[in-house]
């Protein structure tokens, strides 16, 4: 399995421009025969909690159809970061696109205390089947919550893919935590971080 961590710098609040940016990264990953591409946390909007309510979208949003087409054309799985609508508010999510499958979302279960004023937790945990592997998805703060990785392992995950938006000083701690997860649970780990301040 080839995994791509697509690390980009989103344009704040500009979904259309960020879609075009994502398309370029997907084409590059497809040229390298990737099976799974994971983008950073809230990659379609930038990590902008105060804008999330206005920018939140549905997984069925027509602007995202291009990703479904690309997943099918290149036979790959995409995990794209976006704020999504939920009956109780807005979730931090990865919208998942796979060939010949209905798109779905994985939403952050464990919020950082700073996020609780802007987002709600999904409370739903799931793994993803990609290229014959059982992939656990994590969004930023979740990788620091021991129960999250433990649950992923219990569900049989062989890959732990984290979508994050971390400052430089948080990357070293995240890398150490991911190393611990890899050792403890014998899982391959990967982290896609946003680029820039």
N, C-alpha and C positions, 0 to 999 in steps of 0.2 A: 504494500500500500504506500502510495506517495502522498504526503500531507504537505500542504502549502500554508504557511502563516503569512497572510497578506497584510503587511504593516504599512499603513498609509496615513496621510494627514488629511482628514476630511475638511471640507469647506463648511464653516459654521452655518448651520441652518439651511443649506442649499441642497435639497434632496436630488434635484435634477442633475446638478453638476456632479454630485457624489455618485450618482448612478453611472454616469459616464466614466468616472474615475475607477469605479469597481469593475466596469466592463474591461478596461485596459488590463487590470490585474488578472482578471479571469482568463483573458486571452493568453497572457504570459504563462500562467499556471497550466493552462491546457496544452500549450506548446511544449511544456516540460512533462507532460503525461501525468499530471496530478490527478488523484482520485477524490481528494477532499480539500476544500479551501475554506479556511476560517479567517474571518475579518475581525478587526478590533471592536470593542464594546461601542455601541451606538455609532457605528461607522457611516451610516447613511445621513446622520445629522450632525455628527460631532458630539462629544460628551458635554451637553448643555442642559443641565437639569431645569433651569428656569424657562427654557424653550420647549421642553418635552411635551407639555400639554397641547401646545399649538401644532407641533410637528408629528404627534403620534399618528400612526396609520394602522390599517388593517392588513393582515397578511394577503388578503385578496385584492389589495390596491392594484389597479391596472398598470401603474408605473413600474411595478415589480415583475410584470409578465416577461420582460426581457431576460430576467434571471432564470425563469423556468425554461425558456427557450434555450439559453446557453447551457444549462445543466443537461438538457436532453441532447443538444448538438455535440457536446464534448464528453458525455457520459461521466459526469462528475457531480459531487455533492457540494453545495455551497451553504455556508453559515454566515449570514449577513446581519450585522448589528443594527437594530432599529428600536425606537420607542413604539410600543404597540398598545392599542386600546384594550382595556379589560373592564368588565362591569363595575369594578371597584376603583378604577383610576387608570394609570398608565404603568405598564411594565417595561423593564429593560429586557430586551429579547434578542434572540438570534432567529431570524426567519430562515427556515431550512428549505432548500430547493434540491430535488433529486429527480433523475430521469424517471418518467412514467409513474410518478407518485404525486399525490396532492401535497402542496406546500403546507408546512406546519411551523409551529414556533416552539422554541424552548425559552422560557422566561425565568429570569433570576429569582431563585427561591430565598436567598439570604442577602438582604440589603445591608449596606454599610449604614450606620446611624445617620450620617450626613444626607443619605438619599431618601430617608423615610418621609420627609416633607414633600417630596416630589413624585415618588414612585410607590407602587404596591408590589408585594411579593406574590408570586404565582402559587407557591406551595405545592407545585406538581413536579415530580422528578421523573426523568425518562432518559434512556440511552438511545443512541442512533445507530442503525446498521448502515455501514458504508464500506464498499469494496470488500465484503466478507468479514469485516471487523466490527466489534461492539465498541462504539465510541461514546464516552461520557462527555457532555458539554459542561463547561463552567464559565461563569461570567464574573470576571474581576474578583471582587471581595470573596466570592464563594471558595476560591482556591485556598483561602486562609482559614476556612471553617472545616475542622477535621471530619465532622459528620458527612460533609458533602462527598469527599473522596472515598470515605468508608462505604457510603451508600452506593457509589458508582461501582466499587469493587464487588460489593454484594450482588449487584445486578450483572456481573460478569464482564465489565468493561476491560478491554485490552489497551485502549487509547484514552487519554484524558486531555481534551483540547480546551484551552482557556482563551477566552476572548476578553481582552482587558484594555483599560485606558489608564495607564499608570505614569506618574512622574518618574523621572530618572532615579530618584532616591528610593522608590518603591520596587524598581525592577530587580535589584539585587535580592531583596527579601523574597520576592515572588519566585525568582529562579531557584533559590534555596528550598523554598516550600515545594516547588515542582519536583526538584531532585529527591526530596523526602518521599513524595507521593510515588515517584517512579520506583524507588527502592522498596518501600513498604508494600506496595501492591503489585509490583512487577508489571507496571503499565508504562507504555510509551507516553511521553508528555510533550506538549507543544503549547506555545503561548504566542498569540498575535496581539501586539500592542500598537496603539496609535503612535504616530510619529509627530514630534513637535512638542511645544510647551504643554 
